[in-house]
Amino acid sequence: MTSPSRAFTIFALILNVTASIAIVLVNKIIYTRFGFPNVSLTCLHFIVTSLGLFICQYFNVFQPKSVPISKMIPLALTFCGFVVFTNLSLETNTVGTYQLIKTMTTPIIMVIQTMFYEKSFSMRIKLTVIPITIGVFLNSCYDMKFNFLGIIFASIGVLVTSLYQVWVAEKQTEFQMDSMQLLFYQAPLSASMLMLVIPFVEPPIFSIHGALGSWPTTALVLVFLSGCIAFVVNLSIYWIIGNLSPVTYNFVGHFKFCVTIVIGFVIFKDPFQIIQVMGILLTLCGKSIYVK
């Protein structure tokens, strides 16, 4: 794979930040206002992502590359776990708790890559985890309302997410595939897995309201919008992890949290404490050290 240009790298990072913030806000509305089932929404995300990739392939945006399906099963399983448990954490926890526990993804990825993939990280990169974690904690502490089930979902989500992100980078290198080529195989496989699981973990979306048409139009529009945003998020995640690194992707994630807090204050008039300003400054300080 050729090295990406600096301009395209910046574009991909901005696109990921924008889409990731948007999907958190949209999904929170879908869960809290309409009670749309979590796993069904995740499955719809995968279906929309698969359709989007088929359309891209039809217009020759990329060319599929052959890979054994058996090699994709572990990645598809962790992909399902990554999205499902992240959404369950968002559904059962406050945004502050959700974001705080996610900060553990970065050090866990470092541990996995160091222990199992012989990767090494400079002391400078290791030290940046400290101000970023403290910064996110200060941002979140006003909003932390721990509950046992939520913590279980969040903890499993962090472990699966870390493993998934490491494997995305490893598989792209192993098979010499770009982000679209890898996601082209993995997204439909993940959607199929979730279709088999849904009947055992939640009622079908048709039975909740009697028929799909019984859902409010606003809910259907938001679900479709969430699926489209998920396509952008999934594609940009693969590109960033494959061309940069899982650790870089997670440092970008901490920046997303700071932006989410600021947006909540500016647009939604959410309470904004001085301690949150300190947290944002610490997080940005840690990120600036990382990118130097």
PEVENDA-V194886 format. One record per backbone hydrogen bond with DSSP energy under -0.5 kcal/mol. NH is the residue of the N-H (numbers start at 1). CO is the residue of the C=O. If there is no record, write none. Layout:
NH:CO ; NH:CO
//
This chain:
9:5 ; 10:6 ; 11:7 ; 12:8 ; 13:9 ; 14:10 ; 15:11 ; 16:12 ; 17:13 ; 18:14 ; 19:15 ; 20:16 ; 21:17 ; 22:18 ; 23:19 ; 24:20 ; 25:21 ; 26:22 ; 27:23 ; 28:24 ; 29:25 ; 30:26 ; 31:27 ; 32:28 ; 33:29 ; 34:29 ; 34:30 ; 35:30 ; 35:31 ; 36:30 ; 41:37 ; 42:38 ; 43:39 ; 44:40 ; 45:41 ; 46:42 ; 47:43 ; 48:44 ; 49:45 ; 50:46 ; 51:47 ; 52:48 ; 53:49 ; 54:50 ; 55:51 ; 56:52 ; 57:53 ; 58:54 ; 59:55 ; 60:57 ; 61:56 ; 71:68 ; 72:68 ; 72:69 ; 73:69 ; 74:70 ; 76:72 ; 77:73 ; 78:74 ; 79:75 ; 80:76 ; 81:77 ; 82:78 ; 83:79 ; 84:80 ; 85:81 ; 86:82 ; 87:83 ; 88:84 ; 89:85 ; 90:86 ; 91:87 ; 92:88 ; 93:89 ; 97:143 ; 98:94 ; 99:95 ; 100:96 ; 101:97 ; 102:98 ; 103:99 ; 103:100 ; 104:101 ; 105:102 ; 106:103 ; 107:103 ; 108:104 ; 109:105 ; 110:106 ; 111:107 ; 112:108 ; 113:109 ; 114:110 ; 115:111 ; 116:112 ; 117:112 ; 117:113 ; 119:113 ; 126:122 ; 127:123 ; 128:124 ; 129:125 ; 129:126 ; 130:127 ; 131:127 ; 132:128 ; 133:129 ; 134:130 ; 135:131 ; 136:132 ; 137:133 ; 138:134 ; 139:135 ; 140:136 ; 141:137 ; 143:140 ; 144:141 ; 145:143 ; 151:147 ; 152:148 ; 153:149 ; 154:150 ; 155:151 ; 156:152 ; 157:153 ; 158:154 ; 159:155 ; 160:156 ; 161:157 ; 162:158 ; 163:159 ; 164:160 ; 165:161 ; 166:162 ; 167:163 ; 168:164 ; 169:165 ; 170:166 ; 171:167 ; 172:168 ; 173:169 ; 174:170 ; 175:171 ; 176:172 ; 177:172 ; 182:178 ; 183:179 ; 184:180 ; 185:181 ; 185:182 ; 186:182 ; 187:183 ; 189:185 ; 190:186 ; 191:187 ; 192:188 ; 193:189 ; 194:190 ; 195:191 ; 196:192 ; 197:193 ; 198:194 ; 199:195 ; 200:197 ; 201:197 ; 201:198 ; 202:198 ; 207:204 ; 208:204 ; 209:205 ; 210:206 ; 211:209 ; 214:211 ; 215:212 ; 220:216 ; 221:217 ; 222:218 ; 223:219 ; 224:220 ; 225:221 ; 226:222 ; 227:223 ; 228:224 ; 229:225 ; 230:226 ; 231:227 ; 232:228 ; 233:229 ; 234:230 ; 235:231 ; 236:232 ; 237:233 ; 238:234 ; 239:235 ; 240:236 ; 241:237 ; 242:238 ; 243:239 ; 244:240 ; 245:240 ; 249:245 ; 250:246 ; 251:247 ; 252:248 ; 253:249 ; 254:250 ; 255:251 ; 256:252 ; 257:253 ; 258:254 ; 259:255 ; 260:256 ; 261:257 ; 262:258 ; 263:259 ; 264:260 ; 265:261 ; 266:262 ; 267:263 ; 268:263 ; 270:264 ; 276:273 ; 277:273 ; 278:274 ; 279:275 ; 280:276 ; 281:277 ; 282:278 ; 283:279 ; 284:280 ; 285:281 ; 286:282 ; 287:283 ; 288:284 ; 289:285 ; 290:286 ; 291:287 ; 292:288
//
